[in-house]
Amino acid sequence: MGLAKGTIDQEMMGQMAGKFSAYFAPEVGWDVPAAGLNARGSFMDMMGAVSPVWLGLVNTKADNVRFDAVSPSTIKITQQYTNHILDNAGAVIEGTAGDIVVEHTCTFVDGKISQWHQGYDGELMKKKRDLEVLAKATVYQTPADLGAPAKQMGPEGTGAKMWMFTSQGKKFTRISLDAGFDWAKTVSPMLPGCPEWCPATHFGYLESGEMGVKLKDGTEKTIKAGESYFIPPGHLPVMDKAAVMIEFSQDETYTSASFIAGQKPVGGPMPASPDEGLGIFCQPCQTELAETEPTKAMGDPAAKMWMKKEYGRQMARIALSAGFDWAKTVSPLLPGCPEWCPSTHFGYLESGEMGVKLKNGSSYTIKAGESYLIPPGHLPVMDKDAVMIEFSQDQTYTNEKFMAK
């Protein structure tokens, strides 16, 4: 059981899945307290849930320390790993190298593992990951970064392609849908129970084309290029035209390891999502919003924000002018007048360029068409105008007190 020597990436996790799947029952429960994970599902579902905990670690040593019989049906395997994390340049991040002990407790039923518990020092892992965030900080992606799609569905010309990117526990998904794509024929048979309506929550930005959406209650909506959207479970896409979208929802219906691997669905219908029955909402494109008053305007050169909040979700369209100075304009509006932006930004740059300077002295430039995840502890450097759409649920700039200042 457990990990292996080398860099832990999606390929290694796939190899591990192939090696260990035969030891597990068709349905397994897993529990990883340090990561807040506790659920049941297939082995591939478990791998998809647990893999973000370990991705990016480089194991230089892996030892089995001991095997203990906890009961006639339960064993505990203790392993010790020596590992580290690399920065964007391939150098070891200072403070991440060292040992970590991992315990796997497995309960067997009819010779197969039906319950799996993984224990490790959560504080030690958090320290490693915090140092990784500080060293790597800004993460952004372009379509060229993604290579071959993670998943292709349906015939060429009327099919769908998905590219996935995961960083610091967050997922970006780029989806290309051809005109004529038929969800019911293509995707439904790949899901448990072959649902009549799409059971996923979609939260994203339409980069190009158009996407029709039909809800169970008969509501129909056409989302156009440049618009942001929230689509609850219980809908069908209507693809009269081709479209490309970037999604920031953390719904795992289509990003789970089992779905990507094409594992045959088992069991009945998927459990209902808490989003079931909610309505669809969108935020218009910049051309339309520019004619309306922003929710918040700050400084000169200015920053303008248009907020959209429904069902406990928020999306924001932000226009930053060249020369905008965060330290002079925004910092005085925040408690303690922080030197660095304390917010997490998770979104898509629609136009222009945005420079980002980090606490550790490094800097990045995010360009139009790129998605990004920027953790707290940074400054925007605005040499050019830029418009971005953000889907982070961080409340730093969207709470009522900030809006009222």
KELUM-353735 format. One record per residue (C-alpha): residue in three letters; x, y, z. Coordinates in steps of 0.05 Angstrom, whole numbers. Example, Ala and Ser with C-alpha at 12.3 -4.5 7.8 and 13.67 -1.06 7.14 Angstrom:
<recs>
{ALA, {246, -90, 156}},
{SER, {273, -21, 143}},
</recs>
This chain:
<recs>
{MET, {0, 0, 0}},
{GLY, {19, 73, -6}},
{LEU, {63, 115, -50}},
{ALA, {128, 101, -86}},
{LYS, {195, 132, -100}},
{GLY, {198, 189, -150}},
{THR, {156, 250, -166}},
{ILE, {83, 239, -149}},
{ASP, {43, 262, -210}},
{GLN, {-20, 240, -246}},
{GLU, {18, 187, -285}},
{MET, {45, 156, -221}},
{MET, {-24, 158, -188}},
{GLY, {-52, 123, -250}},
{GLN, {1, 69, -244}},
{MET, {-15, 60, -170}},
{ALA, {-89, 55, -187}},
{GLY, {-75, -2, -235}},
{LYS, {-30, -37, -185}},
{PHE, {-75, -34, -124}},
{SER, {-147, -33, -150}},
{ALA, {-154, -109, -147}},
{TYR, {-144, -108, -72}},
{PHE, {-205, -64, -60}},
{ALA, {-280, -79, -56}},
{PRO, {-326, -49, -110}},
{GLU, {-348, 2, -58}},
{VAL, {-298, 26, -6}},
{GLY, {-300, 77, 50}},
{TRP, {-241, 122, 61}},
{ASP, {-220, 167, 118}},
{VAL, {-162, 217, 117}},
{PRO, {-173, 262, 178}},
{ALA, {-113, 307, 165}},
{ALA, {-143, 325, 97}},
{GLY, {-215, 328, 120}},
{LEU, {-235, 269, 76}},
{ASN, {-288, 219, 95}},
{ALA, {-331, 187, 41}},
{ARG, {-352, 123, 5}},
{GLY, {-348, 104, -69}},
{SER, {-307, 65, -119}},
{PHE, {-232, 55, -113}},
{MET, {-222, 106, -169}},
{ASP, {-266, 156, -132}},
{MET, {-222, 147, -72}},
{MET, {-159, 157, -113}},
{GLY, {-187, 220, -143}},
{ALA, {-205, 248, -74}},
{VAL, {-139, 230, -41}},
{SER, {-89, 244, -97}},
{PRO, {-87, 321, -87}},
{VAL, {-58, 309, -18}},
{TRP, {5, 278, -47}},
{LEU, {13, 308, -117}},
{GLY, {78, 346, -126}},
{LEU, {117, 311, -71}},
{VAL, {183, 280, -92}},
{ASN, {198, 216, -53}},
{THR, {273, 200, -50}},
{LYS, {264, 144, 0}},
{ALA, {205, 98, 17}},
{ASP, {208, 46, 73}},
{ASN, {158, -2, 103}},
{VAL, {169, 7, 178}},
{ARG, {121, -45, 206}},
{PHE, {58, -86, 197}},
{ASP, {8, -94, 255}},
{ALA, {-53, -138, 261}},
{VAL, {-105, -93, 294}},
{SER, {-159, -146, 292}},
{PRO, {-173, -210, 252}},
{SER, {-200, -167, 195}},
{THR, {-158, -103, 202}},
{ILE, {-84, -90, 190}},
{LYS, {-42, -26, 198}},
{ILE, {17, -12, 153}},
{THR, {67, 41, 176}},
{GLN, {112, 72, 123}},
{GLN, {164, 127, 125}},
{TYR, {180, 172, 66}},
{THR, {236, 222, 55}},
{ASN, {211, 274, 7}},
{HIS, {212, 347, -15}},
{ILE, {176, 395, -62}},
{LEU, {206, 430, -122}},
{ASP, {194, 503, -142}},
{ASN, {177, 526, -212}},
{ALA, {252, 525, -231}},
{GLY, {261, 454, -207}},
{ALA, {299, 471, -143}},
{VAL, {282, 441, -76}},
{ILE, {239, 490, -36}},
{GLU, {274, 506, 29}},
{GLY, {240, 475, 89}},
{THR, {202, 421, 51}},
{ALA, {255, 366, 54}},
{GLY, {248, 314, 109}},
{ASP, {213, 251, 133}},
{ILE, {139, 238, 141}},
{VAL, {108, 176, 172}},
{VAL, {44, 150, 139}},
{GLU, {-3, 98, 169}},
{HIS, {-52, 58, 127}},
{THR, {-106, 20, 166}},
{CYS, {-144, -29, 122}},
{THR, {-207, -68, 141}},
{PHE, {-222, -130, 98}},
{VAL, {-289, -161, 80}},
{ASP, {-289, -225, 38}},
{GLY, {-215, -215, 24}},
{LYS, {-222, -144, -3}},
{ILE, {-208, -77, 30}},
{SER, {-275, -45, 46}},
{GLN, {-251, 10, 93}},
{TRP, {-185, 49, 87}},
{HIS, {-157, 100, 135}},
{GLN, {-95, 142, 122}},
{GLY, {-60, 179, 179}},
{TYR, {-1, 227, 177}},
{ASP, {23, 291, 211}},
{GLY, {-25, 342, 184}},
{GLU, {13, 401, 212}},
{LEU, {77, 378, 179}},
{MET, {42, 369, 112}},
{LYS, {9, 438, 119}},
{LYS, {78, 469, 132}},
{LYS, {105, 437, 68}},
{ARG, {45, 461, 27}},
{ASP, {47, 532, 56}},
{LEU, {121, 537, 36}},
{GLU, {102, 511, -34}},
{VAL, {48, 564, -42}},
{LEU, {97, 618, -21}},
{ALA, {151, 593, -69}},
{LYS, {106, 579, -129}},
{ALA, {54, 631, -112}},
{THR, {20, 652, -176}},
{VAL, {-3, 594, -219}},
{TYR, {-32, 607, -288}},
{GLN, {-46, 567, -350}},
{THR, {-57, 577, -424}},
{PRO, {-89, 527, -472}},
{ALA, {-19, 510, -498}},
{ASP, {2, 488, -428}},
{LEU, {-51, 435, -426}},
{GLY, {-29, 389, -483}},
{ALA, {-75, 332, -502}},
{PRO, {-145, 333, -470}},
{ALA, {-155, 292, -407}},
{LYS, {-220, 267, -434}},
{GLN, {-254, 263, -503}},
{MET, {-326, 243, -512}},
{GLY, {-369, 231, -573}},
{PRO, {-351, 231, -647}},
{GLU, {-302, 281, -676}},
{GLY, {-341, 342, -700}},
{THR, {-400, 333, -651}},
{GLY, {-361, 314, -588}},
{ALA, {-332, 345, -525}},
{LYS, {-260, 354, -501}},
{MET, {-237, 369, -430}},
{TRP, {-171, 395, -404}},
{MET, {-158, 395, -329}},
{PHE, {-107, 431, -287}},
{THR, {-100, 425, -211}},
{SER, {-59, 469, -165}},
{GLN, {-61, 478, -90}},
{GLY, {-125, 437, -86}},
{LYS, {-162, 479, -137}},
{LYS, {-185, 454, -206}},
{PHE, {-189, 493, -272}},
{THR, {-226, 458, -328}},
{ARG, {-226, 480, -401}},
{ILE, {-283, 449, -441}},
{SER, {-294, 450, -516}},
{LEU, {-363, 430, -541}},
{ASP, {-377, 421, -616}},
{ALA, {-441, 443, -649}},
{GLY, {-489, 384, -646}},
{PHE, {-460, 354, -583}},
{ASP, {-512, 309, -551}},
{TRP, {-503, 302, -476}},
{ALA, {-558, 250, -467}},
{LYS, {-526, 202, -518}},
{THR, {-453, 217, -502}},
{VAL, {-446, 230, -428}},
{SER, {-507, 203, -392}},
{PRO, {-488, 129, -405}},
{MET, {-421, 143, -371}},
{LEU, {-454, 165, -305}},
{PRO, {-486, 121, -251}},
{GLY, {-559, 109, -266}},
{CYS, {-555, 142, -335}},
{PRO, {-589, 206, -312}},
{GLU, {-637, 243, -357}},
{TRP, {-610, 311, -335}},
{CYS, {-538, 333, -322}},
{PRO, {-525, 325, -247}},
{ALA, {-466, 373, -243}},
{THR, {-460, 446, -221}},
{HIS, {-425, 490, -272}},
{PHE, {-393, 556, -252}},
{GLY, {-350, 590, -304}},
{TYR, {-338, 636, -363}},
{LEU, {-356, 626, -437}},
{GLU, {-294, 644, -477}},
{SER, {-324, 635, -546}},
{GLY, {-387, 613, -582}},
{GLU, {-455, 602, -551}},
{MET, {-485, 551, -504}},
{GLY, {-559, 539, -496}},
{VAL, {-583, 512, -429}},
{LYS, {-650, 479, -415}},
{LEU, {-671, 467, -342}},
{LYS, {-719, 415, -315}},
{ASP, {-771, 469, -299}},
{GLY, {-772, 489, -373}},
{THR, {-728, 551, -366}},
{GLU, {-683, 562, -427}},
{LYS, {-624, 608, -430}},
{THR, {-570, 623, -482}},
{ILE, {-502, 641, -454}},
{LYS, {-458, 681, -501}},
{ALA, {-384, 693, -508}},
{GLY, {-358, 739, -453}},
{GLU, {-411, 720, -402}},
{SER, {-401, 686, -335}},
{TYR, {-452, 635, -311}},
{PHE, {-477, 591, -255}},
{ILE, {-516, 529, -278}},
{PRO, {-547, 484, -224}},
{PRO, {-556, 408, -231}},
{GLY, {-617, 386, -271}},
{HIS, {-603, 416, -340}},
{LEU, {-583, 399, -411}},
{PRO, {-535, 436, -456}},
{VAL, {-564, 454, -524}},
{MET, {-506, 462, -573}},
{ASP, {-530, 495, -637}},
{LYS, {-461, 528, -641}},
{ALA, {-392, 507, -618}},
{ALA, {-367, 537, -552}},
{VAL, {-306, 539, -507}},
{MET, {-313, 551, -433}},
{ILE, {-268, 554, -371}},
{GLU, {-299, 527, -307}},
{PHE, {-280, 540, -235}},
{SER, {-333, 498, -201}},
{GLN, {-303, 446, -155}},
{ASP, {-359, 396, -173}},
{GLU, {-325, 329, -186}},
{THR, {-378, 297, -230}},
{TYR, {-334, 302, -292}},
{THR, {-266, 310, -259}},
{SER, {-265, 248, -215}},
{ALA, {-212, 196, -230}},
{SER, {-266, 144, -245}},
{PHE, {-300, 187, -298}},
{ILE, {-235, 208, -331}},
{ALA, {-212, 136, -333}},
{GLY, {-277, 114, -365}},
{GLN, {-292, 66, -308}},
{LYS, {-360, 32, -319}},
{PRO, {-411, 64, -272}},
{VAL, {-440, 20, -218}},
{GLY, {-501, 28, -173}},
{GLY, {-563, 70, -180}},
{PRO, {-572, 144, -194}},
{MET, {-523, 194, -164}},
{PRO, {-546, 226, -99}},
{ALA, {-581, 293, -108}},
{SER, {-537, 355, -102}},
{PRO, {-555, 410, -52}},
{ASP, {-555, 456, -113}},
{GLU, {-612, 417, -145}},
{GLY, {-671, 462, -159}},
{LEU, {-633, 528, -159}},
{GLY, {-640, 575, -217}},
{ILE, {-589, 595, -270}},
{PHE, {-556, 663, -266}},
{CYS, {-506, 699, -310}},
{GLN, {-464, 763, -311}},
{PRO, {-463, 801, -377}},
{CYS, {-401, 815, -417}},
{GLN, {-357, 877, -406}},
{THR, {-388, 915, -464}},
{GLU, {-456, 913, -430}},
{LEU, {-431, 924, -359}},
{ALA, {-388, 983, -378}},
{GLU, {-453, 1021, -390}},
{THR, {-475, 1008, -318}},
{GLU, {-451, 1034, -251}},
{PRO, {-400, 988, -219}},
{THR, {-415, 957, -151}},
{LYS, {-350, 989, -126}},
{ALA, {-301, 1039, -156}},
{MET, {-234, 1057, -125}},
{GLY, {-177, 1104, -141}},
{ASP, {-152, 1143, -201}},
{PRO, {-125, 1106, -242}},
{ALA, {-186, 1066, -224}},
{ALA, {-207, 996, -205}},
{LYS, {-280, 979, -219}},
{MET, {-317, 918, -194}},
{TRP, {-384, 890, -217}},
{MET, {-410, 838, -168}},
{LYS, {-462, 784, -179}},
{LYS, {-485, 743, -119}},
{GLU, {-538, 688, -118}},
{TYR, {-549, 625, -78}},
{GLY, {-488, 638, -35}},
{ARG, {-442, 642, -96}},
{GLN, {-407, 703, -123}},
{MET, {-374, 722, -188}},
{ALA, {-339, 788, -200}},
{ARG, {-317, 825, -262}},
{ILE, {-259, 872, -247}},
{ALA, {-229, 926, -292}},
{LEU, {-161, 953, -271}},
{SER, {-132, 1014, -306}},
{ALA, {-58, 1020, -324}},
{GLY, {-22, 1053, -265}},
{PHE, {-71, 1028, -212}},
{ASP, {-36, 1028, -145}},
{TRP, {-64, 976, -96}},
{ALA, {-21, 1001, -37}},
{LYS, {-48, 1072, -42}},
{THR, {-119, 1056, -63}},
{VAL, {-141, 991, -30}},
{SER, {-95, 978, 29}},
{PRO, {-122, 1038, 70}},
{LEU, {-192, 1007, 63}},
{LEU, {-171, 942, 96}},
{PRO, {-161, 927, 171}},
{GLY, {-89, 942, 190}},
{CYS, {-71, 972, 123}},
{PRO, {-34, 909, 99}},
{GLU, {29, 915, 57}},
{TRP, {8, 857, 12}},
{CYS, {-60, 837, -16}},
{PRO, {-91, 786, 34}},
{SER, {-141, 758, -16}},
{THR, {-141, 694, -59}},
{HIS, {-156, 707, -132}},
{PHE, {-182, 651, -177}},
{GLY, {-204, 670, -247}},
{TYR, {-193, 686, -320}},
{LEU, {-160, 746, -352}},
{GLU, {-205, 768, -408}},
{SER, {-163, 825, -436}},
{GLY, {-98, 862, -425}},
{GLU, {-42, 840, -378}},
{MET, {-34, 837, -303}},
{GLY, {33, 834, -269}},
{VAL, {38, 801, -201}},
{LYS, {94, 814, -151}},
{LEU, {103, 764, -93}},
{LYS, {129, 770, -23}},
{ASN, {189, 726, -41}},
{GLY, {211, 777, -94}},
{SER, {190, 737, -156}},
{SER, {141, 764, -206}},
{TYR, {95, 740, -262}},
{THR, {55, 768, -320}},
{ILE, {-13, 740, -334}},
{LYS, {-39, 752, -404}},
{ALA, {-107, 752, -437}},
{GLY, {-136, 682, -445}},
{GLU, {-100, 654, -384}},
{SER, {-132, 627, -320}},
{TYR, {-98, 639, -254}},
{LEU, {-96, 623, -180}},
{ILE, {-62, 676, -137}},
{PRO, {-56, 663, -62}},
{PRO, {-52, 717, -9}},
{GLY, {13, 757, -3}},
{HIS, {20, 792, -70}},
{LEU, {13, 859, -106}},
{PRO, {-17, 873, -175}},
{VAL, {30, 911, -222}},
{MET, {-13, 946, -274}},
{ASP, {29, 971, -333}},
{LYS, {-31, 958, -379}},
{ASP, {-106, 959, -372}},
{ALA, {-137, 891, -356}},
{VAL, {-205, 860, -347}},
{MET, {-213, 796, -306}},
{ILE, {-270, 751, -283}},
{GLU, {-262, 720, -215}},
{PHE, {-295, 660, -183}},
{SER, {-258, 657, -116}},
{GLN, {-307, 657, -58}},
{ASP, {-258, 699, -18}},
{GLN, {-298, 754, 18}},
{THR, {-241, 805, 27}},
{TYR, {-268, 853, -26}},
{THR, {-340, 830, -29}},
{ASN, {-364, 837, 43}},
{GLU, {-413, 892, 61}},
{LYS, {-363, 932, 104}},
{PHE, {-312, 937, 47}},
{MET, {-366, 954, -4}},
{ALA, {-392, 1010, 40}},
{LYS, {-325, 1045, 47}},
</recs>
